């Protein structure tokens, strides 16, 4: 179905034809019909003014009214459908070159409630019946319906096709600028409606006689008056507006009133004019030919009211003799402006020159408001080929004023005004009769039809304007609905999935940090246990235990063993970090998958590239590590929770002591602690054990002795023991056994005992640090926390990036939905308003149609 923005027109009852009385008397029924039409037209003017006022307000407050352009489509159909093609137009807007729609412009026939129907061709073709209709039945022809009349924006700058042509200039204006120009046109139309109301309410009728220079205007006026009043010369002599009135309006006195500039004229107020005799009219006009004067001429016409135009006994008539159009621009402009105030235009054209450019421009301008013009072809008797002259003049009239051409028998007269002064011919008598009938009897056509014509074209402009903007509103409405259909489900899905996404991201973050923490703790705890047993923390090809070099290199051997065991713990830290990188990579990939799952299409994904090798090796960590080394001597493995300084680089951890060769405390707990050492390590009892017991006891005793006194007492006790003869006998064997045991220990047990001893001491040192610094400060706890934090930091950054993108996407979709909803509401309101304007304009047009048909 077609996208039509105006409901189907309904035919009103055909208007009753106006009953024309004789040329002598007005029928009472005709007068009543005139009053009825007058009141109806005044109401139509008020309603139209209200519509225009609402249109201006709507343009300013609710909708920027677009200015449409209709261009004829290229011929693409057979000649038989040329009638239909003439109604097809391409609709565009100068401020939006991208918008273009094919539409049907269907002017309404007389009796319909609207003058223009605008509908898109996308869904419907024209009404086939339109092909058989004649333009004569139209209120507005198809050609006229495709353009504006009152609202036309014509800048009149530059030649067509140049950068300063009207089309180019309008295309360069912004939407709001064009709307402002259109608002000025509407405001001017409102002002003109006020003038029309004053003219219709005025009981008198103003008849403007104008034309080109030397066309015989003044002679024609004199012929109408039946006496020579207006100055006549072979040269242009009338430069003033001479308004001829019946002397009854001036108390029955014939005289001339020269209006004072700037004063509002009143026949009863002599301060507004200067009196003069009629005999002085010729001199006044000649002496002031360069001045723009307005003269009131009061005459007494002794002729019978049935023959006189001024003293007709029915309507007050003012006959205005205007200056020639092409005298100069100033006088031409004044005539153009003055024709808006008058009821009937009598245009005098010379049969010798026909219509000049000035005359054509004036008639074209006047026809916008006055469909019917009274045209006098003067000096016709002097033409030899009268048939040719008549044919050419009528052809020009047909182009300039089609309605006048249709009624040419009554409105176009070929006469000679000069001869009529001496003896009126039948042609001039017919002219007078037709003019009297047009002004007095057919007042609905002469006085009301101009306003009706103007309203018809004005309402046609309103139809075209609101119809085109209705298409724009419908387009915006469709676009808004499409946007809502596309965006709203996505937004609702995002709202529903936001909480799930955040919970899932938090779960991924917690799971990744927990996994790395537990795995690091497990791996490092196992590594510490292995080191405590004298084994490498992990099996790593880059770290091996040194080979035993012999007794001469025993001290370096102990140092190398300690370094190897510490390096294995550092390697375990690196292994934990490596596994943490794997866990983090898996979690980051999971976050990426969540982004692909929850982010809508069209939203840019994160460009961040996760580099696992960048974990645990930032510059900040290195700087912090260097600072820690300067401020504190205690640095846990891996630096300040980093890899800058490991256990194998800590000087206090590399210090080698005698207890790395023989751990007295451990041996004591092995032999005197119920067979269990402090770390529950099972020890095999050998010959070395017996010798070591004494040494261990001595060590323990010596370890508990405080000061020189305790040492002296110990020496005395040993000396007392040696003085005993029995003790001396056993001393040699005991000393020998000790020597043998020590020798055996150094030769056979040191290569395997040193790693265990060093490992136990390393483990004990780390355990002691843990006791002093707490669980989170221990070797295992600190690294577990550090690796977990690094993992959480990476995952939190990835989660934050996804949350921000999700939030930004949801806000953007929210703005799109809000904007689409606002556009939908705005477009719906506009469509409703345009339909309401069309309805109101249709009601007004019904009254205008009846008046136009009278």
Beta strands, then each sheet from edge to edge (+ up, - down):
strand 1: 68-72
strand 2: 88-93
strand 3: 96-107
strand 4: 116-120
strand 5: 205-211
strand 6: 241-246
strand 7: 255-259
strand 8: 273-276
strand 9: 294-299
strand 10: 317-321
strand 11: 344-350
strand 12: 374-378
strand 13: 412-414
sheet 1: 1+ 2- 3+ 4-
sheet 2: 8+ 7- 9+ 6+ 10- 5- 11- 12- 13-
end
